[in-house]
Amino acid sequence: MDDIMSLCKRRGFIYQASEIYGGINGFWDYGPLGTMLKRNLREAWWQDVVMMPCWGRKGPDGEPVTNLPLDTCIIQNPKVWEASGHVAGFNDPMVDDKETKQRFRADHLFGLFVCISGDYAKDGLIRLVAFMTKVPPVRTVVASSSHEALELALADRKAMKPYKLGAVLDRITGGDESSTIIEVEDKDGAKGFGLFVPVYAGKWGTEYLRSNPQLIPSPFSGKSGSLTEPRAFNLMFKTFIGATAGADDIAYLRPETAQGIFVNFKNVVDTNRVKVPFGIAQTGKAFRNEVTPRNFTYRSREFEQMEIEFFCHESQAMDWYAFWRDWRMEWWKSIGLGGENIILREHAADELAHYSKATSDIEYRFPFTAPGFGELEGIAYRGNFDLTQHQKHSGAKLEYNDTTRGELAANGQPKGERYLPHVIEPSAGLDRGVLALLCEAYTKDASRASPEFMKFHPRIAPIKAAVFPLVNKDGMPEVAEKLHADLMKKFGRTGLIETDPKQSIGKRYARMDEAGCPFCFTIDGETLTNQTVTVRDRDTGGQERIALNTVVSFVSEKLGM
């Protein structure tokens, strides 16, 4: 991860916000290449979700999918967040170290490490250590020979609390323990093999810390009894509207983009020729005052979301949930996140929100979560909870009048049915998507002259092609300039087209490799005599000659345009 972060700074993908003033924790700026990468990912999502939904695929009802665009304000009426439950319930349990003044979330206190063999693999042996919120983590060790019977216990087996780990392990590993078995060494030096499971104790861990503060060592100092009692910390950023800045003028920066869609549901239905089932999609900034932002851009205080709220009848909701779950996974794979680094994980019943009927997470194996995974996108069946809440709190009638349903009248036509649609919500983090693409693309090959390169899918690569005159003389710059202009005219709206007449050709290739440019075209002496150019492939380093007048069509074919 350090190598990836270094390359991101060196090549202008991501900078620390306000860096010349020492930065500000949880905020990041995108440099020129990062801005293009983020823009390309957003545009790919927009094209495939709004402009040609699901690539023109038909939904479970046999009809083409319809999604309408929306762009809502960052600041909404504060009552929106009261109705949604964010004012009362959007809290994290915060804990401070009394000595170091460091802060972390109490529900992230415990990590889990299941020992499955080794010198200390005695069934029921428990070793409790605090989960470190800073890397490298110290993990709770629970030793057992069989994960089907595992129980998560604390300290000396007092306050034993069963924890359904069998199902957890099966969800994470797909039943294949070998994929996550790693050699481990416990804090006393005993060695064995273990199965890493990225599970947090959540609310239970918070309550245990509240009840037993003297038993939990601080993740920062290692001293027991030095942590404050967990206290609720609302994640929404407050601001004020108008000049008086009084209690009546409080507003909030939105913690999610979804509520702007829900409060506009009736407006969209009334002003567009659209029928349920249909979706509303938007991208935009959201803000959460995270207690402990960490892991580069993965958990930030300012981030961007790509969300769909898909409205359907309750009788079709589970079919639409399965449709969106499967297609979203397929979409991420189509832009380069393939192989074993991406999984689809269905939530167990005890993980679901009170209003949710089903939820899946698309998870990616980031360097800081390996061998586990971190959430990239959630696909949730939310019922009609949100529309119900906003109808109740606002007094507005949000029911949809479905003229295709209901009892049949004397003329044989349906009488119609009024209902609050149920909602399927595929919600992806744009910044997390960019980070996953960066991590997936980062490749090392010591045999190459430039050992680091970014293996981006051509569709999202920030630089689509580069044109280089071999030397800056003998008419080569003029030919390169014309070819650069031709490529810009055709592909400039999808990414940058680079040109550079200086430095050795090897250094120019190396720079483009680190930027993730898939193709470099070199104008040399042969170009002037036989109208051919050298094209170099980023991934293989291989070179071939093609006709100068076929370069545009060559790039078009490779980019699928």
KELO-331819 format. One record per residue (C-alpha): x, y, z. Coordinates in steps of 0.1 Angstrom, whole numbers, plus 5000, padded with zeros to 4 digits. Layout:
residues N
XYZ;...
//
This chain:
residues 561
500050005000;502950235007;504250184972;500850254957;500450574977;503950684967;503150634930;499850814934;501651124948;504551104923;502351074892;499651314903;496751074911;496051174947;497451444970;496851515007;494351795010;495952125022;499351955022;501452275024;499752355057;500252005071;497151845056;493851765072;492951415083;490251245062;490451475032;492151404998;492551594966;492751434932;495551544909;495351564871;495551184865;493451104895;490751344883;490651184849;490550834865;487750934888;485851104860;486250804837;484850574864;481950804871;481250834834;481350454829;478850414857;476650694843;476650554807;475850194819;473250294846;471450594831;472150634794;471950264785;470850094817;472349754823;473749754788;470249734774;469549414793;465849334802;464849314838;462849034856;459649174842;460849124806;461049494799;464149714794;465449874826;464650244831;466750474853;466250854854;468951104864;468751334894;471051594910;470051704945;471451954969;474151884995;472152075021;468551975026;465852075050;467051945084;463651765088;464851525060;467451385083;465051365112;462651155091;465450935078;466750865114;470151025109;469751295135;468851045162;470650735151;473550815129;476150775156;479450595162;480650505196;483750715203;486550625227;489550835238;492850735253;493150945284;496950965282;497750995244;494451175235;494150935205;490650855194;488950545178;485650375174;484650135202;482849905178;486149845160;487849735191;487949365185;489449195155;489248815152;491748555144;490748195144;493547945150;492847615133;496147425141;499447465159;501047445193;498247645210;495247505191;493447365221;489747385218;488347675239;491747845246;491148215245;493648505242;492248855243;494149155231;492849485219;492249535182;494749795170;493050065149;496450155135;498449905114;499849655122;496849525141;496949285170;494049045167;491948855191;492948485190;490248225193;491647875191;489547585180;489847275159;486547315142;484947635131;481447485131;481547485169;483447815175;482348055202;483848395207;484548425245;486248685265;489148685290;488948375313;485748235297;483548455319;480648635302;480748375275;478748495245;478148265215;479048415182;477848245150;481248205134;480547905113;478248105090;480648395091;483548185079;481448015052;480348355039;483848495038;485648195024;482948025005;483547715026;487147695013;489347745044;492547705024;492148035006;492748235038;495048005058;498148185068;501048105092;500648295125;502548355157;500848445189;502048715213;503948455234;505748315204;503747995198;503447925161;500647765141;498347815112;495248035114;492248155094;491948535093;488448665096;487849045093;485049065118;484349335143;482449285176;480249585168;477649685194;478649395216;482249505217;481149855226;478949725255;481749495268;484149795269;481550005287;481049725313;484749615316;486949915309;489649795332;490149475312;490749645278;494249775270;494450095250;495450025213;497850315216;499550285249;498849915258;497750025293;494449885307;491950125322;493150425302;490150435278;487150665283;483650525283;482250495248;479950785239;477750855210;479251075183;476951195154;478651165121;476851445104;478651785098;476652075111;476452405094;474152715096;471852875071;471653255070;473253525089;472053465125;473653125131;471353035159;469852705170;466952745146;469352785117;471252445120;471552235089;473651945079;475851845051;474251525036;475751195049;474451015018;472851104985;469950864988;467551085008;467551344981;466151084958;463450974982;462151324989;461951384951;460251054942;456751214938;458251504918;459851264893;456751054889;454551354884;456751534859;457951234838;456250964818;457550684839;455950384855;457050154883;459349964881;461950234875;465050374891;466450714900;470250754899;472651024910;476251074918;477551334943;479451434974;478551315008;480151395042;480651195073;482651315103;484450985108;485950935142;489050765127;489450815089;492050575077;493450355049;494250625024;490950725007;489050425018;487450595048;487350965043;485251255057;484351385023;483651134995;481451074965;478750814959;477150654929;473650554939;470550404924;467150384942;465050134922;461350144929;459249834923;456149654936;456749434967;455849124948;458749174924;461249314949;463249004955;463548934918;464849284912;467249254942;468848944926;468949124892;470749424906;473049224928;474249004900;474549284874;476549514897;479049244903;479349184866;479749554860;482749594883;484349294866;483849454832;486049754841;488949554854;488149424889;488349054883;489848734897;490048644934;490249004946;486549074943;483648874959;479948904964;478948845000;475348795011;474548935045;473248695072;469948765088;471548905120;473549155099;470549315082;469149665091;465749645107;464049765075;466049545051;464849225036;468149135020;471549295015;474749194996;478149364996;480549364966;483849344984;487449394972;490649264987;492549584994;496149565006;495149695040;492349435044;494149135030;493648845033;490148985040;487949215020;486549565023;483149695011;483049844976;479349854970;476249754989;473049624972;470149654997;466549564996;465249855018;461549775017;459450095017;460950225049;462250555035;459150655016;457050565046;459150775069;459051085046;455351045041;454751035078;457051325087;456151555058;452451485055;452851465018;451151174999;453850974983;451850664972;452150554936;448950494917;449550174897;446850144870;448149804859;447249644892;444249584915;440949404911;439349394877;436449624870;433349524850;435149624817;437949374825;440549644833;442349674866;440849924890;444350034901;446349994933;447950274954;451050174973;454450294985;456950114962;459649894977;463249994969;466349814958;469450034965;472749964947;475050214964;478750234954;481550454967;483150634938;486350714958;486550354969;486050244933;489050454923;491150314951;490249954941;491150034905;494450174916;495249874938;494149624911;496149804884;499349844904;501849584890;505549514897;507849344872;511449364882;512549234847;511249554830;513249874826;510350044844;509449794872;506149964882;503250014859;499450064862;497449804844;494249994840;491349874818;491550094787;488050224793;488950394826;492650474819;493250844824;495650864794;494350664764;497450694742;500750884739;502551004708;506251054709;508751174682;511850964687;513951274685;512951644685;514051714649;514151594613;510351654608;509351394635;507751654658;505551774630;504251424622;503751354659;501851684663;499351594635;498851244649;498251384684;495651624670;493851334652;493751124683;492551414704;489751484680;488551134683;489251034719;489951354738;486551344755;487351004770;490851074784;494051254779;496251204748;499851264758;502651394737;506251474747;509351534725;511951534753;513951284773;515050934762;512250724747;512750474776;512050734802;508950854783;507750494781;508350444819;506450764827;503450644807;503650294823;503250454857;500350664845;498650354831;498650464794;497850144774;499450244741;502450454730;503050544694;506550644683;507450854653;510850754640;512950764608;510950484592;507750684597;509150954573;510050694546;507350434547;504550594568;504550344596;504850394634;505950174663;503150094688;504149974722;501849774745;501949874781;501149534796;503649324776;506149594766;505949444732;506249654700;504949624665;504749854635;501449964620;500550204593;500350564603;496950614588;495550314609;496450454643;493050604650;491150294640;493650084660;492950284692;489250284685;489149904683;491249864715;488950104734;485749944720;484650274705;
//
